[in-house]
Amino acid sequence: MPHVTRVDGPKGNAIYQVGGKSFVFFRNPRPDAPFPDVIVIWVESEADKLALVQDPDSPFFTTGHFDGHRSVLVRASELHRVGFGELTELVQDAWLSQASKRRGEQWLAGLGGAD
């Protein structure tokens, strides 16, 4: 995906951005999710978020800290439960949710209009 930059967070955690907006980042442990390997992935809408976190077979979750935030959490140690295709789609959708409309349209046009 074009225009992606990787920056280091305050504790050295990786943050992936497009146009200065984060779309995937590795979260530092917090009391509400004390795991050392939590990844935050932006989603397009609250409905998308709910679909992921309410599925009992899904490794995706959220915490109260992320109420009202268009993102889901997943532990890196649980990514094996997510198929490569689904993970690719999630990251692409995260990028699209944060990229400018123009960049998103250009990128999609380069893919032959694929979503």
C-alpha positions in Angstrom: 0.0 0.0 0.0 1.4 3.4 -0.9 2.3 6.3 1.4 2.8 4.1 4.5 5.2 5.2 7.1 6.4 3.4 10.2 7.1 5.5 13.2 8.1 4.5 16.7 5.7 5.2 19.5 6.7 6.6 22.9 8.0 3.2 24.1 9.4 2.1 20.8 6.2 0.3 19.6 5.6 0.2 15.8 2.9 2.5 14.5 1.9 2.3 10.8 0.4 5.4 9.3 -0.9 6.8 6.0 -1.0 10.5 5.6 0.0 10.9 9.3 -3.0 8.8 10.5 -2.4 5.6 12.3 -4.1 2.5 10.9 -2.2 -0.3 12.7 -0.1 -0.1 15.8 1.4 -2.3 18.4 0.0 -1.2 21.8 1.8 -0.9 25.0 0.4 -3.1 27.9 -2.3 -1.3 29.9 -4.3 -2.4 33.0 -7.4 -3.2 30.8 -5.3 -5.4 28.4 -2.0 -6.2 30.1 -0.7 -8.4 27.3 2.6 -7.4 25.8 1.5 -8.3 22.2 -1.7 -6.4 21.5 -2.1 -5.0 18.0 -4.7 -2.3 17.2 -6.3 -2.4 13.8 -8.6 0.4 12.5 -12.0 -0.7 11.0 -14.3 1.2 8.7 -17.3 1.4 11.1 -18.7 0.4 14.4 -20.7 -2.3 12.7 -17.5 -3.8 11.3 -16.0 -3.7 14.8 -19.0 -5.4 16.4 -19.0 -8.1 13.7 -15.4 -9.0 14.6 -15.5 -8.7 18.4 -18.9 -10.4 18.9 -18.0 -13.5 16.9 -17.2 -16.1 19.7 -14.7 -17.8 17.4 -12.8 -14.6 16.6 -9.5 -13.7 18.3 -10.5 -10.0 18.0 -11.6 -8.1 21.1 -12.0 -4.6 22.5 -11.8 -3.0 25.9 -13.6 -0.1 27.6 -10.7 2.2 26.7 -11.6 1.7 23.0 -15.4 2.3 23.4 -16.4 4.5 20.5 -13.1 4.0 18.7 -13.2 2.4 15.3 -10.7 -0.3 16.0 -10.3 -3.9 17.1 -7.6 -5.5 19.2 -5.9 -8.8 18.6 -2.9 -10.4 20.3 0.0 -11.2 18.0 0.1 -14.6 19.6 -3.4 -15.2 18.3 -2.9 -14.1 14.7 -2.5 -17.8 13.7 -6.3 -18.0 14.2 -6.8 -15.4 11.5 -6.4 -16.6 7.9 -3.8 -14.8 5.7 -6.6 -13.6 3.4 -8.7 -12.2 6.2 -5.7 -10.5 7.8 -4.7 -9.0 4.5 -8.2 -7.7 4.0 -8.3 -6.2 7.5 -5.0 -4.4 7.0 -6.1 -3.1 3.6 -9.4 -1.9 5.0 -7.6 -0.3 7.9 -5.4 1.6 5.4 -8.4 2.6 3.4 -10.3 3.8 6.5 -7.4 6.3 7.2 -6.1 7.2 3.7 -7.5 10.2 1.9 -10.3 9.5 -0.4 -8.1 10.3 -3.4 -5.3 8.0 -2.3 -7.8 5.2 -1.6 -9.4 5.6 -5.0 -6.1 5.6 -6.8 -4.9 2.5 -5.0 -8.1 0.6 -5.6 -8.0 1.6 -9.3 -4.5 0.2 -9.5 -5.8 -3.1 -8.2 -8.4 -3.2 -10.9 -11.1 -1.9 -8.6 -10.8 -4.7 -6.2 -12.0 -4.1 -2.6 
